[in-house]
Amino acid sequence: MGFAEFILYPVYVALFYFLFSARRKNYNDPVLEFYHKQGFWIKALAVLPFTLFNTLLSPGDSFGLYYTEGTNIFHLILKDASNIKWLYLPGPEFDQSLLKNSLNLGYFRAENNYMVARVVAMLSFVTFGKYLITNLFFSMIAFSGVWRLYRFFYEQYPHLHKQFAIAILYLPTFVFWSSGILKDPLCISSMGWITYALYEVFYKKKDLLKNLIILTLFGFLLAVLKIYILIAYVPFFFLYLILKNVNLVRNSLLKWGLGLVLISGTVFAGQQVMNSFEQELGSYAAEGITEQIGKTRSSYRDKAAPGGGDSNFSLGVEFDGSLTSLLKMAPAAIIATFYRPFIWESRKISTLLSSFESMFIMLFTLYVLLKAGPVRSFNALRKDPVVLYCVLFSLLFGLFVGATTPNFGSLVRYKIPCMPFYLIALFLIQDRTRRIKNNPAVGGAA
């Protein structure tokens, strides 16, 4: 990474600033203008520590795999225009002899790895193949989807704009790991755009063609990168849309029917998420899902970077491959996702910073649940479709991330798609509790 990149960086930031500020002029709401501007600067500046971290402190896939091989494809195209085929051919068909670094041999057999390198190669035509500038583009792609997510929740509860900003725009690990060349920024962006498009089509019922294009584009991208996110997220968002469109909660018969459908859908979604995790981590055996969890964790340990063994952890629960054992493991897995690493478990700067965030989230969870109590917390789930979908998605996703990821360094990245939803659920429960205390009639509202 050369000095020229730091000269180009403010130029590209200025270009993005004018692009987003032109968009901001369409807002009539000063609250949205304020947070859009803040969100932009947070994402633009987060690129700097992300770049330094991945080049100086902890070189990994961002620089060593995706950037190195993505810019390599870019240079191959510059040398010979026929190499443009590598932008649309599947990853497994890539000629391994053309790799820039022989240590990356085999990684492009996974299409999700190749997709990130492909995006880097395409962006390199406007970033001149500079790492810092390409990170900026990834960060801005992420911001476009993150902002859609913020606007969705803000539209439901405009009085909670500060809380949503904390959960979506300010959350440190969420911001950091979506600010450069990784799968995560593209996945986060896709989630935001999918949420926006589904809401526009199925609730607002407008701009059908435009939103179908958005759904096709970002649905495909997310399916290629991390299909388990798509499978875990979309069913629960559809549940929210159903409850939003039809007042089912007043009809006990439909309520019980919906409950049975939900349970079945949750089991199915969980199985598909687990299968997707297994495939991503290289486990293709035909045994049952629960029998594969232990193998998946071992497989991941085998793939851990050299020197990363001190970041491995145990759930402290014996797993024998049965569904009962998985249920016993569930609390430990969910706790690992949302509250670990604990401060005393951190061995690296990245996990230490994450541990402070996890400690805050754990304390905030206890505060909210103790204030609300079990009855009010359950009523929030029962009566607020947003709380229901946020809780179900975050807990299901958290379960399988915690159950399959035995390394803190990877855990802090893998869990970020569900963290904003978990915090938003807490903020909504807290808000409902506060409103009930001020006006008890709120508690009986559907």
N, C-alpha and C positions, 0 to 999 in steps of 0.2 A: 504494500500500500504506500503510494508515494505522496509527496507534498502537493502535487497537482490536484489530488482528490479533495483536499481541504480548501483549495481555491475554487474548485467547481461546486463544492457543496452549497455555499450560500447562494450561488447563482440558481441552482436547481430548486432550493428551498423557496427562493423568491418566485420562481415560475409556478410552483405548486401553490404558493400563497395567493397569487393573483387568480389562479384557476379556481381555488376554493372560495376566495372572497367574492368572485363574480357570482358563484352559486349562492353565497350567503346573502346577496342583495335581494334575493327572492323571498327571504324570510321576513315576515311582519312581526314575529315574536322576538322581543329583545332577549328573552331567556335563551332561546335557541341560538341566536346570534352569538351571545356570550360564550356558551359552552362549545359551539362549533369552533370558534376562534381558539379557545383554550385547548380543546381536543387536538386541533391541528398542530399547535406549537408543542404540545406534549409528545405527539408522535414524531414530529420532525426532529426534536432534540434528543429523543430516546435512541435515535439511530446512532448517535455518537458513542455512548457507552456500549451499545450492542456491538458496534464495529470493533472497538478497542478490546472488548472482552473476548471476542471470537478470533482476534488476530494475535493478541499479546498474552492474555491470561489463560484462556482455555480453548485452543483451536480444536474445532470439531467438524461436524458435517457441513455447517454453514459455509465455512471457508474451504475446507479440505476436499469436500465432495461436490456440493451443489455449485459453488462459485467456480472452483477450479475446472470442473468438467463442463459447466455451462458456457464459460468463456472460451473453453477449448473448442466447443462446437461452433461458437461464433467465429473464431479465427479460422476454423476449417472451411466455413462458408465463404469467408473473405478470400481465402486462397483458391477455392474451387467452388463455383456457384452450384455445381451438381450436389454438393454436400448439404444443400438446403433440405434434402430429403430427411435429414436427421431431425428436422423440426416437426415432422408429421408421422414418421414411422414409429412403431411401438418400441419401447425400450429394449426388450429382449432381442430385437433385431440389430441393435447398435453393434458395430464392429469393435470388439473389445481391444483390438490392436491399436485403435485410435485414441485410447484413453491417455490423458495427460499424466496421470499418476497410476502406476500399476497396482498400488495398494487399493485402488477403487474397483479392482476386478470383481465382477459379479454383482455389484450393487444395482446396475441398470436392468438386471433381470426382474426387479420389482418396478412396475410401471409408475408407482407413486414417487419413487426416487427420481426416475427419469423425467417425470412431469416438472419437478422443481428445476432441474437442470435445463429443461426445454424452455421454461419461462425466463430463466436467467439469460439463455442464449438470445431469445427474442428481444429482451429488454436491453441487451448489450449494444444493439444498434443505435440506441439513443443515450446510453450511459457510457459509451466508449469502453465498455468492459471494466469499469472502475467499481471496486468492491463497495466503497462507502456510498456511491451514488446509486448502485443497484439496491443496496439495503434501503435507501430512502424510498425508492419506488415500491419495494415490498411493503414498507411501513405505510405508505400512502394508500396502497391497495387495501391493506388491513383497515385503515381509518375509514375508508369509504363504506365498508360493511359495518364496522363498529358504530358509525354514526347512524346508520339505518336502524340498528338495534336500539340505540339510545332514543331515537325519535319514536320508535314503536312503544316503548315503555312510558315515555314522557306523555304520549297522547292518551294513555290510559289513566295516568295519575300525575298531572302536571305539577301538583303541589310537592311532589317528591323529587324534583329536579336535582337537588343537591345529592340526595342518596343515590340516585341512578348514576350521577356523575362519578361518585366514589366507586360504585360497583363496576362501571363500564369504562369510564375515561381515565380514572386515576389509579386503579388497582395496579400496584407496581409490577408483579410478575406477569400479569395479563398484558400490560403495556410493553414490558421489556421483551418478552419472547414473541411478540408479534411485530417487532420493529426491524426485521432483517430477513435475510435469505434463509428461510426454513419452510417446512410445510405449514406451520402454525399460522402465519399471517394470511395465507391463502385460504385455510380452513375457516378462520375467524371471519374473514371477509365474506366467504360463501354463506356461512350461517346467518350473518346479518342481512344479506341480500335475499336469501331464501325466506327468512322471516318477513321481510318487507313485501316480497312478491306474493306470498301466500295470503297475507293479511289483505293486500289490495284486491286480490282476485276473489277470495272466499268470504270476506266480510264487507269490504267497501264495494266490491263488484264493479271495478273500473279498470281501464287500460289493460284489457285482457291480453291482447297480442304482445304488448311490451313486457308484461309480467311473465307471460309464458316463455318468452325468449330469455328473460333473466333466470327463471326457474331451470330451464334447460341448460344454460351455460354454467351456472354455479352449482346446480345439482350434479351435473357431469363432473365438474372439477372436484367437488367434495367426495363424490363416489370414487374417483380415481385415487385421491390423496388418502382419505381416511373414511372408508365407507361406514365404519361402525359409528361415527359421529352422526352421519345422515340417518342411519337406522334407529339410533337411540333418540334423536331429537324430533324428527318429523312426526312420528305417531302422537307424541304428547302435545305438540303444537296443534295438530289436527283436533285433538281432544279439546283444547282450549277454544278452537274455532267453532266446534260443535256447541259447546256450552255458551259461547258468546252469541251465536245465532239463535239458539233455541233455549228457552228457559226450562231446561230439563229438571233442575233441582226441585221443582215444586211437584213433580209427578213421581210418586214413589215407585211405581211400576217401572217406568223408564229409568229411574235412578238405579234400581237393582240390576236391570238389564245392562245399563252402561257399566256398572261395576264389574259384572261378569266379563263383558267385552274387554274392559280395561285390564283385568287380571290376566286374561288370555293374551292380550296384546303385549303386556309387560313381559310375560314369560317368553313369548316369541321374540320380542325385541332383544331381550337379554341373551337368548341363544344366538341370535344373529350377530350381536355385538361381540360375544365371546368367540364365535367362529372367525369373525373378521380380525380380532386381535391375534388369534392363533395363526392365521394365514400371514399376517404382517410380520410375525415373529418367527415364521419358518416352520410351524408345526402343522403338518398336513395329514396326520394320522386319522384313521376312521373311527377311533374310540369316541365315547360320549364326551360332551363338553366338560362336565365336571372332572372327568378323568384326565383331562388335558391341562387343567390349570397349573398343577405342579410342574408338568413338563414345560409349559409355557414360561413359567418363572425361571426354571433352569436354563431354558433356551436363551432367555434374555440375559441371564448372567454370563452365559458363554459369549454373547455378542457385546458385552460391556467393554468400553475402551480400556486399554491398559492403564493400570493405576486407579481405575474406578472402583476397585473392589471395596475400598473403605467407605464407599457410599451405598453399598448394598445393605438391605435391612430385612428383618423377618417380621411377619405379622404376629408371631407368638402363638399361632393356632395350628395344631396338627391337621393336615388335610389328607383324607384317605380316598378321595375321588368320588364320594357320594354327594347327593343333593343335600342331605342333612349336614354334612361337613361343610358344604358351601355356605349354608345358612348360618352355621356357627361362625364361619369366617367373615361373614358380611359386616358385622359391627367393626371388627378390626380393620377390614379393608376400607370401609367408609371413613373411619377415623384417620387412617393413613393418608387418604386422599386429601381430606380437608384440613387436617390439623398437624400433619407431620411434613417435614422433619421437625422434631422438637429441637430447641436451642442446643441442648447437650449432644444431639446426634449429628450436628453439622460439622463437616470437615473441610468444606470449601467456601469461598466467598459467596458463590451463587446460592448454595443451599442455606448459608447463614442468613442472607437477606430474606430468603423465602421463609425461613423458620420464624422470623419476627412477624412477618405477615400472617403466617399460620397461627401463631400465638394470639394475635389480635382477633382473628376470625373465630378462634375457639372461645375466647373471653366474650366476644360480642354475641356468639350463639348462646352461651350460658345466660348472659344478661337478658336477651330477648325472650328465651323460653321460660326463664324464671319469672319474668315480669308478666308474660302472657298466661302462663299456666297451661296444663295439658288440654283443658276444655276449649279455651280461646284459640289455641294453636290448631286444634283439630277443626274447629269451626271455620277458621281462616282457609284451611284446605278444602273444606266442604262447600263453602259459599263463594270463594273467589277463584274463578278459573285460572287466573294468572298465577296465583300462589300454587295451585295444584300442579299445573304444568311445569313450573320452575322447580318445584320440589321433586316431582317424579323423575324429570330428566336428570337433575343434578345427582340424586341419590343412585339411580340406576347406572349412570355414567361413572360416578364415583366408586361404586361397588366394583365394577369390572376393571377400572384403572388400578385401584388399590390391590385387587386380587391378582393382577397379571404383571405388575411392574415392581420388581424387587430392588430398584435402584433409585435413590433420592434425586440424583441428577436428571434422570429421565422423568421421574414422577412430577417434578415442578413444572415440566413442559407439558406432559400428557394431560394433566388435570385442568389446564387453563380454559378449555372450552366450557366447562361447567361452572367455574368459579363465579362469574358475574350473576348467573341464574340463582346460585345458592345464596349469595348476598342479597339479591333483589327479593327473594322469598322472605328472608329475615327482616328486611326493611318493611315489607308489606305487612307482615305479622305485627311488627312493632307499631306501625302506623294504625292498624286496625285496633290494637289494644289501647292506644292512646285515644282514639276517637270514641271507643266504647266507654272509657272512663269519663270522657267529657259529655257524652250523650249515650246513655244506656240503650236507647232505642236502636242504635246502630247494630247492636248485637243480634237483633232479630231480623235485620234486613238480609234478603237473599243476595 
